[in-house]
Amino acid sequence: MTHPTQMRNVTHPAPQSGSFIIDSPVFTPETGEAIFSYRCGSYHFQEKLEFGIPSEPLSAARLKIIECALRFAAVAAGISYFKAFMSPHIETEDMDETTSLFFEKFYRKGLGEFITRNKLKFSDHDYFKPARTSSPIPSSVALTSQALVLIGGGKDSLVTIEALQQQKHVFTLFAVNPAPPILDCIQLSGLPAHLFKRHIDPQLFTLNDQGAPNGHVPVTGIISFLAIVTALIHDFDTIILSNERSADEPTFEDVNHQYSKSFEFETDMQNLIRQVISPSISYFSFLRPLSELHITQLFAKEKKYDSVFTSCNKAYSLRQPLRDKKWCGECPKCQFVFLSLATTLAPARVMPIFGSSLLDDPENLTAYRHLTGLAGHKPWECVGEILESASALYTLSLNPDWAQMTVVKTLAPELIAFYGETQLQKAYKDALSPALRHAIPERYRKALYDYVQ
């Protein structure tokens, strides 16, 4: 297999009146490679995916399930190309009602931020229309009882890793095109890892440079489908994510930047796997009962990742990653993680991670007003709930180590006046109390709750 064609006369694509076409994936079992193909008007995209060579030949029954999962992965990954055109129609293989409803929601909610920020609109018609009301009953397959744990290089997945290791669970890490911070975290964990390679067609970047609409896609959802295919090829029966309950809060009105990290998406994904792909695969978030602040407290138990972990999106940029540092110190992710770490750690441990105190910089006042609900709306980033952030900053005003820093001493009175101390105190207490809503299988619950103690 070779990577797709050269660029051909690319100009900024006006909204298309024709269809966005998702072709059937091409999979080579001997190499574990697949090609996803997409078309719109005169544009043709191909994406190469390297799932890794199977350790033994795949049975016909296993291949049938893999082909189903690959079709869904191709539809999910196609959202990155579709957004450049926003065609009124999507053509793909026939879907049953369950699958068409899933992907209709995936595209509309997953691109909610993209649509809002680019001032665009969706087609008035459904993109995915069911060709039949039901699909054949999905087949079970014999998979080894072992897990793939998605690692993103941030504090959340590292907490999952440490909690599972403490209970002696057997698992392998999974990362897509891992950046250096992720590789550093994997090395420090001492765990085996499956490193997946996804080659996005470079034409897409050229179109973006020339003015095609660009923006956020539900990347966690895309990676989830790639993990499912990987699990089926390489004999894993469990896929574990590290999404927290804070991801459920909308960012702006009813649009959620973290839609594919939400419990809503997790539940929809579980239903799709069980009803259409294969009931042999378990998919869940290990940290779902916890808030961002609670996860930060658990992260503080282990110091070995301090110098390598990062949640800053600029560190993972495909085209312009950070150089010689892991935190830009200017984005909402950096500002929120600094705030959450400060609630449980002293300045002497937090400041070396970022290189300075983000809470002592007056230029960050506006940013923290947004994070805490004092101004505008919640940032378009994976950050904690508004009231969670407000309670964190208020709590720091009671801590002599942080109370005199510019952001804290300036905003604490505003927060008290806006929310009231009783509400802020309650919010902080609630943030450190696990929620009951989750989908963690019984065999993994003890690992989480023992680590929380």
N, C-alpha and C positions, 0 to 999 in steps of 0.2 A: 504493500500500500504506500502511496505517495501522498504528500500534502497537496492541497488544492492548487488550482490554477493561479496564474499571474493576474494582477489587476487588469481590468479591461475598461477603459474609457469611463471612469467613475466620475459622476457629478452628483451634486447634492440631490438626493431622491425626494421629489415632491410626494405628498401623500398619494398612495396608489389606489386606483379604482379597481384594480384586479385583485387576485387572491395572493395571500402569502401561503406558499406550499411547503409542507413538511414531508419530505420523502421518507420512504422506509429505510431504516438504518442498514448498513452493510457490516456484518460481523464475521471475523475470521477466528474461529475457536482455537486454532493451533497457536496463534500469536497473542490472542486476547485483545486484538485491536478492532476498533469500530470506526466507521465514518458516518457522521450525521450530515445530511444535505438539506439545504433550504433554497427556495427560489421565490423571487418576486419581480415581475416584469422581466427586464433584461438582466437582472442581478442573480447570480448563482453563488452560493456559499457552501463551503465544505469544512467541517470541523473534525479533526482527528482526535481520537481518545485512546489512550493506552491503559487498558485494565490489568495488564500483566499476564504472562504465560501461565495457563493452568498447570497445577502440579501433576495432574493426570487427565486423560481424555474425558471430555464431558459427555454424559449419556444423552440419548435422544430426549428423554423426559426432562432432564435438566436444561437442555438447549431450548426446549419449547418455552419454559418459564423465563429463561434469560432473554429470549427474543421479545417476549411480552414486556419485560422490564425495560429493555432497550428502546422499544417504541415509545414508552412513556418518558424515558430519559431524554429522548430526542425532542419530544414535544416541550418538555420543561426547559431544556437548553435553548430551544428555538425562540424563547421569549427575548433573548439578548439581540437577535436579529430582527424579529418582528417590530420592535420598538423604533427601529430606524425608518420604518415605512408606515406603521399604523394603518395597514390595509383594512378595509371593511369586512373582509372575509378571510378565513383560514381553511385550507384544505389539508386533510390528513387522512390516515386510514380510518375506516369505520370504527366508531366507539359505541359502547353500550351506555345506558343512561347514567350509571354510577361514575364512569370515567369522564363522560362529557361534562357532567356537573362539576366534578373535581377540577378539571382544567379550565372551565369557564371562570370559576372562582379564582383559580391560581393566576390567570392572566389579569383579571380585573382587579383583584385585591393586591396581587404582587406588583402590579404596575400603577397602583393608586398614587404613590408619591410621584412617580415619573409623569403621570398625567397632570397632576395638580401643579407641580412646579414648572412644567413646560407649557401650561395653559392649553392643553390638548383635550380631546374627547374621544371616547370609545365609539365604536359602531353601535347603532341602535339595535342591531340584530345579534343574536347569539353567535359566537365564533365557533363553538363546538356543539353540533347538533347530533343527538343520538340516532344511530341507524337501527338500533334495536333496543328493546327495553332491558334485556339481561344478557350477560355473557356466560360462557361455559363455566361450570363450577371449577375454580382454580385448583390446581394439583398440589398436593403436599410433596415435599422432597426431603430426603434424608440429608440433613446438614449437621456438621459437628457443633456441639454445644460450646461455642466460643464467640466472643464479641469483637466487633470493630468499633473503636471509640474515636469519634471525630475530634481532631485537635486543631485549634485555630491560633495557638500561640498566645492567647489571653489568659486571664486568671481563671475563668470559668472551667475550661477543659482541664486545666492543671489541678483544680480542686477535685474534679471527677477522677482523674488519674490517681491522685494520692489516696482518695477514699477507697477506690477499688483495690489498689495495691495493699492497703492496710488489711483488707479482708481476704487477700490471696486469690482474687479473681484472676482468671486467665484471659488476656485480651491483647489485641493488636491495635496500634494507632493507625489512623487513616487521615491523609492530607492530600489536597489537590494542589498541584504546582506549588509546593511549600516554599515560602520565602525564608531567608536566613534565620529570623527569629523562631520560626516554627521548627526548623532543623535543630537549632540550639536547644529548644525545649525537649525535643524528642531525644536528643543525645543525653541530656541530663536525666531524663526519666529512666533511661536504661532499658526501655521497652522496644520490642520489634515494631516495625512500622511498614505499612503499605503506602507507598508514595505514588499517587496517581497523576498522570500527565494528561492535561487537556489543552489542545492546540486550537485556540479560537482563530477563525479565518481572519487574516490581517486586513482584508477588505473592510471589515466592520470598523476598524480603527480609522482607516482612511476616510470612510464616510462620515464618521464623527468629526474628524478634523475639518471636513468640508461643510459642516453645518447640519448634518442629520441630527434629529432629536436624540439626546443621550441622557442617561440618568440611572437611577437606582433600579436594580432588578432583584427578585427574591432569591439571592444566591444560595442561602441555606437550603431552600427547596431544591434547587438544581443539584447541589452537592449531595443531598439526601438520595435522589434518584441514582446518581452515580455510585453511591455507597451500596445501594440495593443490588445493582448489577455486580459490583465487586464482590459482595457477600455471596451471591449465587455462583459466581465463577470460582471463588477461592474457599468456599466451604465454611462460611460463618452464618450462624443462625440469629445473631443479634446485632443491631445497630444502635449505638448509644450516642446521644447528643448531650449538650450541656447548656440548654436554654432555660432561663429562669422565669419566674412568674412575672417579673417586671416587664417582660417583653409583650405582655398582653395589653398594656395601656396604649391607646391611639396617640399618634404624634400630633395630628391636626384634624379636628372634627372627627370624621370616621375613618381617616386614613392612618394606617400604621406602618411606619418605616420597618418595623420588625415583624411584619405579618408572617413570614415563613419561619419565624422563631416562636410564634405564639402557640398557645395550647389549642386554639381553634385549628390551626394548620396541622399540628401534631395528631389531633384526633381524626381529621380528614384523611391524613396520610395513613394512619393505622387502618382505617376502614377500607381504603383503596387497596392496600397490601393484602388484607385478609379476604376481601371479596373478589378481587380481580387478579392479583399477582400470585401470591402463595401464602397460605396461613402458616407456613413453616418459618417465616421471618418475623422477628420481634423488633419493633422500632419505637423508641421512647427517649424522653429527656430525663437524665438522671437528676438534674438540679431543679426540676419544675416547682417543687414546693417552696423554694427559697427566693428571697429578694436579692438584688445586687449587693446591698449592704451586708447581708448575712453571708453571702459567698465571699465577700472581701474579708470578713472576719476569719473564715476558714482558710482562705489563701494565706493569711498572715501566720498560720501555724508553721509554714515551711519557707525558709529563706533562700533555698538554693536557686530559685528561679528569678530572684529579684533583678539580676543584671541582664537577663535574656528575654523575659516575657514583654509583650507589648499588645495593646489594644488599639493603637493609633492606626487608622486606615491608611495613612500616608506611608507607613512602613510596608504595607502590602500592595501598594499601587503597582499595577502591571507595567506602567510606562515611565513613571517618575517616582520610584521609591526613595525614601529617606536615605541619606548617605551619612555614615559615621555616627548615627544616633538612632534610637528606637522610638522616641516620642517627640512630636513636633512642638508640643506645649501650647499650641494655638487653637486646636480643634475641640469641639465639645466632648469627644471621647477622652482626650487627654485631661480635660478639665474635670469631667465627672469621675474618672478613675482616681485622679489625685484626691478629690474630695472624699471619695469612699474609703480610700486607703488611710486618709488622715483620721477618720473616725475610730480606727483601731490601732494605728501605729504612730510612733513619735516622729517629729520632723527629721531626726537623725537617720531614720530608715527610709522615709518617703522621699526626701529631697535628692539623695544621690540617684534614685531611679530616674527622676525627671531632669536633674541638673539644676533645678532652682525651685522656689516655692511659687506655684501658680496661684496660691491663695494670698500672696503678698504683693501681687502685681495689680495696680489700679486699672490697667488696661483690660483686665479680665472681669471687671465689675458687670458690664453689660452681659457677657456670656453667662455668668452665674445668675443674673436676674432671669435669664431665659430658662436655665436649668431648674430654677426653683419656683417658677410660675409668677414671678414679680413683673415680668414684661414679655409681651409677645406670646408665642406658643413654644412648646417643647422642641428642641433642635431635631433636625432630620438625621438622627444618629442612633446607634444602639446604646442608649443611656438609661438610667433608672427612672422610676416614676417621678413626676414633679414633686409630689408631697414627700416622697422618699428623699429626694435631694434637699428639699427645704428642711426636713427634720435633721438631716445630716449636718447641714451648715449651722443650724441652731445649736445642735449638740456640741459642735466645735467651739461655740461661743462660751461654753461652760468649762472648757478645757484650757488651763493656763498655757499649755504648749502652743495652742493655736489661736487663742482668743484675741490677741493683739495684732494678728495679721490683717492687712488692709481689707481684703474681701470680707472676712469674718466680722470684724468690728463695724464695718459699714453696713452690711446687709442684715445682720442679726436683728437690729431694732426694726427694720422694715418687715422682716419675716414675722416677728412677734406681733406687730401692728396688723399685718395682713391676715395671719392665720390664728393667732392666739397661742399662748404657750401650752395650753392644755392639748390642743390638737396636734401641735408639733411633738410633744412628748409621747402622745398616744401613737402617732405615726411611726416614730422611731422604735417604740416597743413592738408594734405590729410588724415592722420590717425584719425584726430578729426572731419572729415566731413563724415556724414552717406552716404553710397552708395545707389543707387537706386534699385539694384538687390536684391530682397527678395521675400518671399512667405507668408508674414504675412497677415492674413485675415483682412478685413476692421475693424471688431469689436475690434481688438487688437492693431491696429496701433497707435491710440491716446495715449494709455498707454505708449508706447515706446517713442514717440516723445515728449510727455509732460514731461517725466522724463529726456529726453536729454536736455531740455531747462534749 
